[in-house]
């Protein structure tokens, strides 16, 4: 089993920045990739960014490329999402997911999830 704890959300003005953290514990050696997803009210959970745990390879949704950066600290078993130039449309609950088998852009590819952290961007 793997446990994930998301943190770092908050209220920020458009153009501002936030850094989200996802701390993993348990059988972390089993993990292949960690990803960030977000879900706005009335919408489906959508892919934001993901990182392969072993080599640091990353992938991003087009909507966040150039603004968000995902990174990992293996020693701390923590993944970060640095979010810059935030827009009101980035408002959502952000969830960290962990996959044992691959890097996926669909939520169904992830077996473990954090509890989510709210990000609100005001205009």
N, CA, C and O atoms as CSV, one atom per row, in Angstrom:
chain,resi,resn,atom,element,x,y,z
A,1,UNK,N,N,0.830,-1.196,0.000
A,1,UNK,CA,C,0.000,0.000,0.000
A,1,UNK,C,C,0.867,1.250,0.000
A,1,UNK,O,O,1.980,1.254,0.526
A,2,UNK,N,N,0.338,2.304,-0.598
A,2,UNK,CA,C,1.006,3.600,-0.642
A,2,UNK,C,C,0.026,4.646,-0.136
A,2,UNK,O,O,-1.149,4.639,-0.502
A,3,UNK,N,N,0.515,5.539,0.701
A,3,UNK,CA,C,-0.308,6.643,1.186
A,3,UNK,C,C,0.252,7.942,0.615
A,3,UNK,O,O,1.466,8.142,0.563
A,4,UNK,N,N,-0.650,8.815,0.190
A,4,UNK,CA,C,-0.270,10.111,-0.382
A,4,UNK,C,C,-0.954,11.220,0.399
A,4,UNK,O,O,-2.142,11.131,0.709
A,5,UNK,N,N,-0.201,12.261,0.714
A,5,UNK,CA,C,-0.759,13.428,1.399
A,5,UNK,C,C,-0.445,14.664,0.568
A,5,UNK,O,O,0.715,15.029,0.377
A,6,UNK,N,N,-1.509,15.301,0.077
A,6,UNK,CA,C,-1.364,16.521,-0.724
A,6,UNK,C,C,-1.428,17.735,0.183
A,6,UNK,O,O,-2.147,17.746,1.182
A,7,UNK,N,N,-0.660,18.766,-0.182
A,7,UNK,CA,C,-0.727,20.006,0.580
A,7,UNK,C,C,-0.256,21.172,-0.286
A,7,UNK,O,O,0.284,20.973,-1.374
A,8,UNK,N,N,-0.466,22.385,0.209
A,8,UNK,CA,C,0.073,23.563,-0.455
A,8,UNK,C,C,-0.927,24.424,-1.193
A,8,UNK,O,O,-0.560,25.480,-1.709
A,9,UNK,N,N,-2.178,24.008,-1.259
A,9,UNK,CA,C,-3.173,24.805,-1.948
A,9,UNK,C,C,-3.495,26.089,-1.194
A,9,UNK,O,O,-3.035,26.309,-0.073
A,10,UNK,N,N,-4.296,26.929,-1.839
A,10,UNK,CA,C,-4.688,28.176,-1.200
A,10,UNK,C,C,-5.353,29.112,-2.178
A,10,UNK,O,O,-5.685,28.738,-3.303
A,11,UNK,N,N,-5.541,30.344,-1.725
A,11,UNK,CA,C,-6.156,31.395,-2.543
A,11,UNK,C,C,-5.059,32.331,-3.030
A,11,UNK,O,O,-4.238,32.803,-2.243
A,12,UNK,N,N,-5.053,32.595,-4.327
A,12,UNK,CA,C,-4.025,33.455,-4.909
A,12,UNK,C,C,-4.655,34.284,-6.013
A,12,UNK,O,O,-5.630,33.863,-6.636
A,13,UNK,N,N,-4.105,35.447,-6.252
A,13,UNK,CA,C,-4.594,36.292,-7.343
A,13,UNK,C,C,-4.039,35.805,-8.676
A,13,UNK,O,O,-2.992,35.161,-8.735
A,14,UNK,N,N,-4.758,36.124,-9.732
A,14,UNK,CA,C,-4.285,35.782,-11.075
A,14,UNK,C,C,-2.882,36.349,-11.291
A,14,UNK,O,O,-2.581,37.483,-10.920
A,15,UNK,N,N,-2.033,35.517,-11.906
A,15,UNK,CA,C,-0.646,35.888,-12.098
A,15,UNK,C,C,0.272,35.448,-10.988
A,15,UNK,O,O,1.494,35.531,-11.118
A,16,UNK,N,N,-0.300,34.982,-9.897
A,16,UNK,CA,C,0.492,34.565,-8.753
A,16,UNK,C,C,1.005,33.139,-8.882
A,16,UNK,O,O,0.850,32.492,-9.918
A,17,UNK,N,N,1.620,32.665,-7.804
A,17,UNK,CA,C,2.253,31.345,-7.794
A,17,UNK,C,C,1.881,30.563,-6.543
A,17,UNK,O,O,1.578,31.135,-5.496
A,18,UNK,N,N,1.912,29.256,-6.676
A,18,UNK,CA,C,1.747,28.340,-5.546
A,18,UNK,C,C,2.623,27.121,-5.794
A,18,UNK,O,O,2.938,26.792,-6.938
A,19,UNK,N,N,3.016,26.452,-4.708
A,19,UNK,CA,C,3.732,25.188,-4.848
A,19,UNK,C,C,2.975,24.121,-4.062
A,19,UNK,O,O,2.774,24.242,-2.853
A,20,UNK,N,N,2.567,23.087,-4.765
A,20,UNK,CA,C,1.887,21.958,-4.138
A,20,UNK,C,C,2.908,20.865,-3.823
A,20,UNK,O,O,3.906,20.701,-4.525
A,21,UNK,N,N,2.631,20.128,-2.756
A,21,UNK,CA,C,3.493,19.008,-2.367
A,21,UNK,C,C,2.657,17.749,-2.250
A,21,UNK,O,O,1.483,17.796,-1.882
A,22,UNK,N,N,3.278,16.627,-2.567
A,22,UNK,CA,C,2.641,15.317,-2.407
A,22,UNK,C,C,3.657,14.403,-1.736
A,22,UNK,O,O,4.647,14.005,-2.351
A,23,UNK,N,N,3.408,14.075,-0.481
A,23,UNK,CA,C,4.314,13.220,0.277
A,23,UNK,C,C,3.818,11.783,0.226
A,23,UNK,O,O,2.674,11.501,0.579
A,24,UNK,N,N,4.681,10.880,-0.215
A,24,UNK,CA,C,4.329,9.468,-0.337
A,24,UNK,C,C,4.971,8.667,0.788
A,24,UNK,O,O,6.093,8.949,1.206
A,25,UNK,N,N,4.242,7.664,1.271
A,25,UNK,CA,C,4.779,6.762,2.281
A,25,UNK,C,C,4.267,5.355,2.008
A,25,UNK,O,O,3.334,5.161,1.229
A,26,UNK,N,N,4.889,4.379,2.659
A,26,UNK,CA,C,4.518,2.988,2.437
A,26,UNK,C,C,5.426,2.352,1.385
A,26,UNK,O,O,6.636,2.582,1.397
A,27,UNK,N,N,4.864,1.564,0.483
A,27,UNK,CA,C,5.640,0.813,-0.507
A,27,UNK,C,C,6.020,1.703,-1.698
A,27,UNK,O,O,5.648,1.432,-2.839
A,28,UNK,N,N,6.756,2.750,-1.407
A,28,UNK,CA,C,7.099,3.707,-2.465
A,28,UNK,C,C,8.063,3.120,-3.480
A,28,UNK,O,O,8.141,3.611,-4.606
A,29,UNK,N,N,8.800,2.078,-3.107
A,29,UNK,CA,C,9.740,1.474,-4.043
A,29,UNK,C,C,9.026,0.789,-5.198
A,29,UNK,O,O,9.634,0.479,-6.222
A,30,UNK,N,N,7.718,0.553,-5.023
A,30,UNK,CA,C,6.919,-0.075,-6.075
A,30,UNK,C,C,6.476,0.916,-7.151
A,30,UNK,O,O,5.994,0.509,-8.208
A,31,UNK,N,N,6.636,2.200,-6.888
A,31,UNK,CA,C,6.027,3.206,-7.749
A,31,UNK,C,C,6.798,3.443,-9.029
A,31,UNK,O,O,8.029,3.457,-9.025
A,32,UNK,N,N,6.077,3.629,-10.131
A,32,UNK,CA,C,6.690,3.972,-11.408
A,32,UNK,C,C,6.558,5.466,-11.699
A,32,UNK,O,O,7.508,6.099,-12.159
A,33,UNK,N,N,5.381,6.023,-11.431
A,33,UNK,CA,C,5.160,7.431,-11.759
A,33,UNK,C,C,4.212,8.065,-10.761
A,33,UNK,O,O,3.374,7.394,-10.159
A,34,UNK,N,N,4.360,9.362,-10.598
A,34,UNK,CA,C,3.412,10.159,-9.808
A,34,UNK,C,C,2.884,11.279,-10.692
A,34,UNK,O,O,3.618,11.860,-11.490
A,35,UNK,N,N,1.620,11.563,-10.537
A,35,UNK,CA,C,1.009,12.585,-11.372
A,35,UNK,C,C,0.127,13.517,-10.581
A,35,UNK,O,O,-0.344,13.188,-9.492
A,36,UNK,N,N,-0.088,14.694,-11.152
A,36,UNK,CA,C,-1.041,15.649,-10.594
A,36,UNK,C,C,-2.232,15.763,-11.550
A,36,UNK,O,O,-2.077,15.891,-12.765
A,37,UNK,N,N,-3.404,15.713,-10.963
A,37,UNK,CA,C,-4.644,15.898,-11.685
A,37,UNK,C,C,-5.416,17.015,-10.985
A,37,UNK,O,O,-5.098,17.387,-9.856
A,38,UNK,N,N,-6.422,17.538,-11.659
A,38,UNK,CA,C,-7.273,18.529,-11.023
A,38,UNK,C,C,-8.720,18.316,-11.443
A,38,UNK,O,O,-9.017,17.781,-12.511
A,39,UNK,N,N,-9.611,18.760,-10.551
A,39,UNK,CA,C,-11.032,18.601,-10.813
A,39,UNK,C,C,-11.758,19.850,-10.377
A,39,UNK,O,O,-11.760,20.201,-9.197
A,40,UNK,N,N,-12.375,20.521,-11.335
A,40,UNK,CA,C,-13.183,21.705,-11.058
A,40,UNK,C,C,-14.631,21.263,-10.849
A,40,UNK,O,O,-15.012,20.183,-11.300
A,41,UNK,N,N,-15.441,22.077,-10.174
A,41,UNK,CA,C,-16.839,21.715,-9.928
A,41,UNK,C,C,-17.573,21.403,-11.222
A,41,UNK,O,O,-17.528,22.180,-12.176
A,42,UNK,N,N,-18.252,20.258,-11.247
A,42,UNK,CA,C,-19.031,19.874,-12.406
A,42,UNK,C,C,-18.236,19.333,-13.570
A,42,UNK,O,O,-18.797,19.053,-14.629
A,43,UNK,N,N,-16.934,19.181,-13.389
A,43,UNK,CA,C,-16.085,18.688,-14.473
A,43,UNK,C,C,-15.398,17.397,-14.065
A,43,UNK,O,O,-15.317,17.059,-12.884
A,44,UNK,N,N,-14.907,16.687,-15.068
A,44,UNK,CA,C,-14.181,15.450,-14.789
A,44,UNK,C,C,-12.755,15.774,-14.338
A,44,UNK,O,O,-12.233,16.859,-14.590
A,45,UNK,N,N,-12.150,14.803,-13.667
A,45,UNK,CA,C,-10.764,14.958,-13.250
A,45,UNK,C,C,-9.875,14.958,-14.493
A,45,UNK,O,O,-9.994,14.085,-15.352
A,46,UNK,N,N,-8.983,15.948,-14.579
A,46,UNK,CA,C,-8.144,16.060,-15.760
A,46,UNK,C,C,-6.658,16.048,-15.409
A,46,UNK,O,O,-6.246,16.476,-14.331
A,47,UNK,N,N,-5.885,15.552,-16.340
A,47,UNK,CA,C,-4.443,15.438,-16.177
A,47,UNK,C,C,-3.777,16.803,-16.188
A,47,UNK,O,O,-4.152,17.683,-16.963
A,48,UNK,N,N,-2.779,16.972,-15.317
A,48,UNK,CA,C,-2.005,18.209,-15.273
A,48,UNK,C,C,-0.539,17.932,-15.626
A,48,UNK,O,O,0.000,18.523,-16.562
A,49,UNK,N,N,0.094,17.040,-14.880
A,49,UNK,CA,C,1.516,16.746,-15.094
A,49,UNK,C,C,1.860,15.434,-14.411
A,49,UNK,O,O,1.172,15.000,-13.487
A,50,UNK,N,N,2.937,14.807,-14.877
A,50,UNK,CA,C,3.380,13.560,-14.250
A,50,UNK,C,C,4.888,13.419,-14.399
A,50,UNK,O,O,5.510,14.018,-15.276
A,51,UNK,N,N,5.453,12.607,-13.511
A,51,UNK,CA,C,6.894,12.393,-13.497
A,51,UNK,C,C,7.183,10.914,-13.260
A,51,UNK,O,O,6.542,10.270,-12.429
A,52,UNK,N,N,8.150,10.390,-13.994
A,52,UNK,CA,C,8.604,9.017,-13.759
A,52,UNK,C,C,9.585,9.046,-12.594
A,52,UNK,O,O,10.584,9.765,-12.619
A,53,UNK,N,N,9.287,8.265,-11.594
A,53,UNK,CA,C,10.015,8.329,-10.336
A,53,UNK,C,C,11.496,7.990,-10.484
A,53,UNK,O,O,12.335,8.586,-9.808
A,54,UNK,N,N,11.828,7.033,-11.365
A,54,UNK,CA,C,13.203,6.547,-11.453
A,54,UNK,C,C,14.138,7.480,-12.213
A,54,UNK,O,O,15.314,7.592,-11.867
A,55,UNK,N,N,13.627,8.155,-13.251
A,55,UNK,CA,C,14.548,8.946,-14.074
A,55,UNK,C,C,14.168,10.414,-14.211
A,55,UNK,O,O,14.890,11.184,-14.844
A,56,UNK,N,N,13.045,10.809,-13.625
A,56,UNK,CA,C,12.669,12.215,-13.640
A,56,UNK,C,C,12.029,12.713,-14.919
A,56,UNK,O,O,11.762,13.908,-15.045
A,57,UNK,N,N,11.771,11.815,-15.886
A,57,UNK,CA,C,11.094,12.251,-17.108
A,57,UNK,C,C,9.713,12.801,-16.765
A,57,UNK,O,O,9.014,12.272,-15.900
A,58,UNK,N,N,9.334,13.871,-17.460
A,58,UNK,CA,C,8.071,14.533,-17.150
A,58,UNK,C,C,7.208,14.703,-18.388
A,58,UNK,O,O,7.698,14.664,-19.516
A,59,UNK,N,N,5.926,14.891,-18.160
A,59,UNK,CA,C,5.005,15.236,-19.228
A,59,UNK,C,C,3.944,16.172,-18.661
A,59,UNK,O,O,3.605,16.095,-17.480
A,60,UNK,N,N,3.422,17.054,-19.510
A,60,UNK,CA,C,2.484,18.080,-19.069
A,60,UNK,C,C,1.277,18.167,-19.994
A,60,UNK,O,O,1.357,17.851,-21.181
A,61,UNK,N,N,0.166,18.600,-19.427
A,61,UNK,CA,C,-0.977,18.973,-20.247
A,61,UNK,C,C,-0.641,20.266,-20.990
A,61,UNK,O,O,0.096,21.114,-20.485
A,62,UNK,N,N,-1.190,20.400,-22.188
A,62,UNK,CA,C,-0.911,21.603,-22.983
A,62,UNK,C,C,-1.310,22.876,-22.247
A,62,UNK,O,O,-0.669,23.917,-22.398
A,63,UNK,N,N,-2.362,22.788,-21.456
A,63,UNK,CA,C,-2.896,23.972,-20.788
A,63,UNK,C,C,-1.965,24.539,-19.719
A,63,UNK,O,O,-2.133,25.683,-19.297
A,64,UNK,N,N,-0.982,23.746,-19.277
A,64,UNK,CA,C,-0.095,24.216,-18.203
A,64,UNK,C,C,1.364,24.286,-18.634
A,64,UNK,O,O,2.209,24.741,-17.863
A,65,UNK,N,N,1.672,23.848,-19.840
A,65,UNK,CA,C,3.059,23.870,-20.306
A,65,UNK,C,C,3.618,25.284,-20.260
A,65,UNK,O,O,2.971,26.236,-20.695
A,66,UNK,N,N,4.821,25.407,-19.732
A,66,UNK,CA,C,5.458,26.701,-19.621
A,66,UNK,C,C,5.094,27.464,-18.373
A,66,UNK,O,O,5.731,28.468,-18.054
A,67,UNK,N,N,4.072,27.006,-17.652
A,67,UNK,CA,C,3.650,27.684,-16.422
A,67,UNK,C,C,3.856,26.805,-15.185
A,67,UNK,O,O,4.202,27.310,-14.117
A,68,UNK,N,N,3.648,25.505,-15.325
A,68,UNK,CA,C,3.766,24.576,-14.209
A,68,UNK,C,C,5.019,23.714,-14.385
A,68,UNK,O,O,5.421,23.397,-15.505
A,69,UNK,N,N,5.618,23.347,-13.261
A,69,UNK,CA,C,6.777,22.458,-13.277
A,69,UNK,C,C,6.601,21.383,-12.214
A,69,UNK,O,O,6.368,21.690,-11.045
A,70,UNK,N,N,6.713,20.120,-12.625
A,70,UNK,CA,C,6.656,19.011,-11.676
A,70,UNK,C,C,8.078,18.548,-11.394
A,70,UNK,O,O,8.910,18.477,-12.298
A,71,UNK,N,N,8.345,18.236,-10.142
A,71,UNK,CA,C,9.669,17.755,-9.768
A,71,UNK,C,C,9.529,16.782,-8.605
A,71,UNK,O,O,8.505,16.744,-7.922
A,72,UNK,N,N,10.586,15.994,-8.396
A,72,UNK,CA,C,10.532,15.003,-7.332
A,72,UNK,C,C,11.786,15.013,-6.485
A,72,UNK,O,O,12.877,15.317,-6.967
A,73,UNK,N,N,11.620,14.682,-5.231
A,73,UNK,CA,C,12.737,14.530,-4.295
A,73,UNK,C,C,12.659,13.110,-3.762
A,73,UNK,O,O,11.872,12.811,-2.864
A,74,UNK,N,N,13.495,12.230,-4.335
A,74,UNK,CA,C,13.427,10.819,-3.958
A,74,UNK,C,C,13.775,10.598,-2.482
A,74,UNK,O,O,13.206,9.723,-1.829
A,75,UNK,N,N,14.699,11.386,-1.970
A,75,UNK,CA,C,15.111,11.220,-0.578
A,75,UNK,C,C,13.952,11.508,0.378
A,75,UNK,O,O,13.858,10.908,1.449
A,76,UNK,N,N,13.076,12.426,-0.017
A,76,UNK,CA,C,11.936,12.788,0.831
A,76,UNK,C,C,10.648,12.105,0.374
A,76,UNK,O,O,9.600,12.294,0.992
A,77,UNK,N,N,10.712,11.314,-0.698
A,77,UNK,CA,C,9.513,10.673,-1.253
A,77,UNK,C,C,8.406,11.701,-1.488
A,77,UNK,O,O,7.241,11.474,-1.161
A,78,UNK,N,N,8.796,12.817,-2.052
A,78,UNK,CA,C,7.860,13.917,-2.240
A,78,UNK,C,C,7.926,14.421,-3.680
A,78,UNK,O,O,9.002,14.539,-4.266
A,79,UNK,N,N,6.768,14.710,-4.228
A,79,UNK,CA,C,6.654,15.313,-5.549
A,79,UNK,C,C,6.052,16.703,-5.390
A,79,UNK,O,O,5.150,16.915,-4.579
A,80,UNK,N,N,6.561,17.637,-6.169
A,80,UNK,CA,C,6.107,19.017,-6.095
A,80,UNK,C,C,5.489,19.449,-7.424
A,80,UNK,O,O,5.831,18.929,-8.486
A,81,UNK,N,N,4.588,20.395,-7.339
A,81,UNK,CA,C,4.051,21.040,-8.530
A,81,UNK,C,C,4.170,22.544,-8.314
A,81,UNK,O,O,3.424,23.139,-7.536
A,82,UNK,N,N,5.118,23.137,-9.017
A,82,UNK,CA,C,5.304,24.582,-8.959
A,82,UNK,C,C,4.398,25.197,-10.015
A,82,UNK,O,O,4.501,24.888,-11.202
A,83,UNK,N,N,3.508,26.075,-9.560
A,83,UNK,CA,C,2.527,26.673,-10.461
A,83,UNK,C,C,2.747,28.182,-10.516
A,83,UNK,O,O,2.624,28.875,-9.506
A,84,UNK,N,N,3.068,28.676,-11.693
A,84,UNK,CA,C,3.294,30.095,-11.902
A,84,UNK,C,C,2.284,30.652,-12.900
A,84,UNK,O,O,1.615,29.904,-13.613
A,85,UNK,N,N,2.188,31.963,-12.934
A,85,UNK,CA,C,1.264,32.643,-13.859
A,85,UNK,C,C,-0.131,32.029,-13.792
A,85,UNK,O,O,-0.746,31.725,-14.814
A,86,UNK,N,N,-0.603,31.857,-12.584
A,86,UNK,CA,C,-1.896,31.199,-12.394
A,86,UNK,C,C,-3.033,32.010,-12.990
A,86,UNK,O,O,-3.016,33.241,-12.984
A,87,UNK,N,N,-4.028,31.284,-13.506
A,87,UNK,CA,C,-5.200,31.881,-14.132
A,87,UNK,C,C,-6.449,31.429,-13.379
A,87,UNK,O,O,-6.428,30.388,-12.722
A,88,UNK,N,N,-7.529,32.191,-13.466
A,88,UNK,CA,C,-8.770,31.753,-12.805
A,88,UNK,C,C,-9.218,30.359,-13.253
A,88,UNK,O,O,-9.812,29.620,-12.467
A,89,UNK,N,N,-8.944,30.002,-14.481
A,89,UNK,CA,C,-9.347,28.674,-14.962
A,89,UNK,C,C,-8.506,27.542,-14.372
A,89,UNK,O,O,-8.810,26.370,-14.598
A,90,UNK,N,N,-7.464,27.872,-13.626
A,90,UNK,CA,C,-6.698,26.850,-12.910
A,90,UNK,C,C,-7.368,26.473,-11.580
A,90,UNK,O,O,-6.922,25.548,-10.902
A,91,UNK,N,N,-8.422,27.178,-11.214
A,91,UNK,CA,C,-9.126,26.892,-9.965
A,91,UNK,C,C,-9.706,25.484,-9.989
A,91,UNK,O,O,-10.446,25.123,-10.904
A,92,UNK,N,N,-9.367,24.696,-8.983
A,92,UNK,CA,C,-9.812,23.306,-8.908
A,92,UNK,C,C,-9.265,22.685,-7.626
A,92,UNK,O,O,-8.449,23.281,-6.923
A,93,UNK,N,N,-9.731,21.483,-7.345
A,93,UNK,CA,C,-9.073,20.659,-6.339
A,93,UNK,C,C,-7.987,19.869,-7.067
A,93,UNK,O,O,-8.252,19.222,-8.080
A,94,UNK,N,N,-6.774,19.926,-6.547
A,94,UNK,CA,C,-5.641,19.243,-7.158
A,94,UNK,C,C,-5.350,17.966,-6.366
A,94,UNK,O,O,-5.254,17.978,-5.139
A,95,UNK,N,N,-5.213,16.873,-7.106
A,95,UNK,CA,C,-4.972,15.568,-6.514
A,95,UNK,C,C,-3.658,14.986,-7.028
A,95,UNK,O,O,-3.328,15.091,-8.210
A,96,UNK,N,N,-2.932,14.382,-6.123
A,96,UNK,CA,C,-1.741,13.630,-6.493
A,96,UNK,C,C,-2.124,12.159,-6.638
A,96,UNK,O,O,-2.861,11.615,-5.815
A,97,UNK,N,N,-1.618,11.525,-7.691
A,97,UNK,CA,C,-1.864,10.107,-7.907
A,97,UNK,C,C,-0.554,9.366,-8.091
A,97,UNK,O,O,0.436,9.938,-8.546
A,98,UNK,N,N,-0.556,8.084,-7.734
A,98,UNK,CA,C,0.648,7.257,-7.881
A,98,UNK,C,C,0.313,5.991,-8.649
A,98,UNK,O,O,-0.712,5.351,-8.411
A,99,UNK,N,N,1.201,5.644,-9.577
A,99,UNK,CA,C,1.005,4.462,-10.401
A,99,UNK,C,C,2.188,3.518,-10.267
A,99,UNK,O,O,3.341,3.949,-10.257
A,100,UNK,N,N,1.899,2.240,-10.166
A,100,UNK,CA,C,2.955,1.244,-10.106
A,100,UNK,C,C,3.413,0.788,-11.478
A,100,UNK,O,O,4.462,0.154,-11.595
A,101,UNK,N,N,2.648,1.095,-12.525
A,101,UNK,CA,C,2.887,0.436,-13.803
A,101,UNK,C,C,3.314,1.338,-14.944
A,101,UNK,O,O,3.936,0.864,-15.895
A,102,UNK,N,N,3.001,2.620,-14.881
A,102,UNK,CA,C,3.366,3.468,-15.996
A,102,UNK,C,C,3.017,4.912,-15.743
A,102,UNK,O,O,2.442,5.262,-14.712
A,103,UNK,N,N,3.376,5.756,-16.710
A,103,UNK,CA,C,2.998,7.164,-16.662
A,103,UNK,C,C,1.779,7.319,-17.558
A,103,UNK,O,O,1.859,7.119,-18.770
A,104,UNK,N,N,0.660,7.675,-16.961
A,104,UNK,CA,C,-0.596,7.756,-17.693
A,104,UNK,C,C,-1.158,9.174,-17.597
A,104,UNK,O,O,-0.879,9.902,-16.645
A,105,UNK,N,N,-1.942,9.546,-18.585
A,105,UNK,CA,C,-2.623,10.837,-18.549
A,105,UNK,C,C,-4.093,10.668,-18.196
A,105,UNK,O,O,-4.843,11.644,-18.167
A,106,UNK,N,N,-4.505,9.443,-17.930
A,106,UNK,CA,C,-5.887,9.201,-17.524
A,106,UNK,C,C,-5.897,8.798,-16.046
A,106,UNK,O,O,-5.004,8.081,-15.593
A,107,UNK,N,N,-6.894,9.251,-15.302
A,107,UNK,CA,C,-6.944,8.943,-13.863
A,107,UNK,C,C,-6.975,7.443,-13.573
A,107,UNK,O,O,-6.455,7.005,-12.546
A,108,UNK,N,N,-7.575,6.653,-14.459
A,108,UNK,CA,C,-7.711,5.220,-14.208
A,108,UNK,C,C,-6.362,4.500,-14.170
A,108,UNK,O,O,-6.287,3.350,-13.739
A,109,UNK,N,N,-5.296,5.170,-14.619
A,109,UNK,CA,C,-3.977,4.557,-14.591
A,109,UNK,C,C,-3.297,4.617,-13.232
A,109,UNK,O,O,-2.219,4.052,-13.048
A,110,UNK,N,N,-3.920,5.297,-12.284
A,110,UNK,CA,C,-3.308,5.510,-10.974
A,110,UNK,C,C,-4.069,4.739,-9.909
A,110,UNK,O,O,-5.296,4.804,-9.837
A,111,UNK,N,N,-3.320,3.998,-9.072
A,111,UNK,CA,C,-3.943,3.151,-8.054
A,111,UNK,C,C,-4.150,3.884,-6.733
A,111,UNK,O,O,-5.045,3.535,-5.963
A,112,UNK,N,N,-3.346,4.879,-6.471
A,112,UNK,CA,C,-3.389,5.546,-5.175
A,112,UNK,C,C,-3.604,7.052,-5.385
A,112,UNK,O,O,-3.129,7.634,-6.360
A,113,UNK,N,N,-4.328,7.658,-4.447
A,113,UNK,CA,C,-4.649,9.080,-4.549
A,113,UNK,C,C,-4.497,9.772,-3.207
A,113,UNK,O,O,-4.754,9.190,-2.153
A,114,UNK,N,N,-4.069,11.041,-3.269
A,114,UNK,CA,C,-4.103,11.882,-2.093
A,114,UNK,C,C,-5.506,12.408,-1.872
A,114,UNK,O,O,-6.414,12.150,-2.663
A,115,UNK,N,N,-5.673,13.149,-0.784
A,115,UNK,CA,C,-6.993,13.635,-0.406
A,115,UNK,C,C,-7.392,14.887,-1.173
A,115,UNK,O,O,-8.556,15.285,-1.149
A,116,UNK,N,N,-6.430,15.514,-1.857
A,116,UNK,CA,C,-6.716,16.711,-2.639
A,116,UNK,C,C,-6.434,17.977,-1.861
A,116,UNK,O,O,-6.521,18.008,-0.634
A,117,UNK,N,N,-6.092,19.026,-2.604
A,117,UNK,CA,C,-5.856,20.336,-1.997
A,117,UNK,C,C,-6.466,21.389,-2.919
A,117,UNK,O,O,-6.271,21.359,-4.134
A,118,UNK,N,N,-7.207,22.320,-2.319
A,118,UNK,CA,C,-7.957,23.314,-3.100
A,118,UNK,C,C,-7.046,24.444,-3.545
A,118,UNK,O,O,-6.300,25.017,-2.752
A,119,UNK,N,N,-7.125,24.751,-4.831
A,119,UNK,CA,C,-6.438,25.918,-5.388
A,119,UNK,C,C,-7.502,26.840,-5.960
A,119,UNK,O,O,-8.293,26.433,-6.811
A,120,UNK,N,N,-7.518,28.080,-5.493
A,120,UNK,CA,C,-8.473,29.069,-5.976
A,120,UNK,C,C,-7.704,30.278,-6.487
A,120,UNK,O,O,-6.898,30.865,-5.766
A,121,UNK,N,N,-7.964,30.641,-7.738
A,121,UNK,CA,C,-7.290,31.781,-8.353
A,121,UNK,C,C,-8.330,32.857,-8.630
A,121,UNK,O,O,-9.263,32.642,-9.403
A,122,UNK,N,N,-8.171,33.994,-8.010
A,122,UNK,CA,C,-9.132,35.079,-8.186
A,122,UNK,C,C,-8.682,36.006,-9.316
A,122,UNK,O,O,-7.489,36.182,-9.561
A,123,UNK,N,N,-9.654,36.584,-9.986
A,123,UNK,CA,C,-9.336,37.470,-11.121
A,123,UNK,C,C,-9.180,38.911,-10.679
A,123,UNK,O,O,-8.913,39.785,-11.504
